[in-house]
């Protein structure tokens, strides 16, 4: 009798274990099947980029070495949205930044702008080669700033403003895309339009427009190279280089706009950022030897380094 009971118990345990094994295997198969379907589903939209906020502050009270109280912040947003299906591709890039700093005691703090940029690029491409590297592309690029800019310490007369200048480039060309992280766009004839909507700056003929005019039109070859690559697990470099020359005015004199952004991630929410921008435009006249009233084209350079909150979109 004991042997019979013992045998029945063993049978029940074995049956239960066998049933559990079947359920586990079935569950695993279902999960694998679901994951396989999800992995093989084509994703036509791809979002990438990052946003950051850097804050800096300094305060002094009876400090023997001297110092100036300051409070500042810089925000950056770099987003890329790309759609691809069959032979069609549509890429959109938003690059925006704004920074400021208050210098001095609270009751007499002086506002200074440290960064100001708004740029949007959209490009529709159609594949023209079977290797999926060459595309016929229509590209539009728009660039301006958010608020007025001043030649510190003079903060009464603006030297730039929203849409003063504003730049619009549009053209048809060829895009070479050898890898997901690099694209090269070449257009033999693109229109470039410079807007100066501020009446005071327009009357001065700022940024190459005729005095009293708000728009200047140019036509010429345009080249744009974009790079967005992870150099290491937590290091990313983003670069965009634009070159343009006008067929009908100083052809061969190349306008340059080169922006480089290096991001070093500490963790998910913290990162160090190095942002450099170089601009050369033969039509932008800058005082060459202050305080002498001599103006001419100069190489412009901007560099920003900061550590703060950061989030990567993917």
Helices and strands as residue ranges (DSSP letters): H 2-40, E 45-58, E 70-85, E 88-103, G 106-108, E 110-127, E 134-144, E 149-150, E 158-160, E 164-179, E 182-196, H 199-204, G 206-208, E 215-232, E 235-244, E 255-265, E 270-280, E 285-287, E 295-297, E 300-313
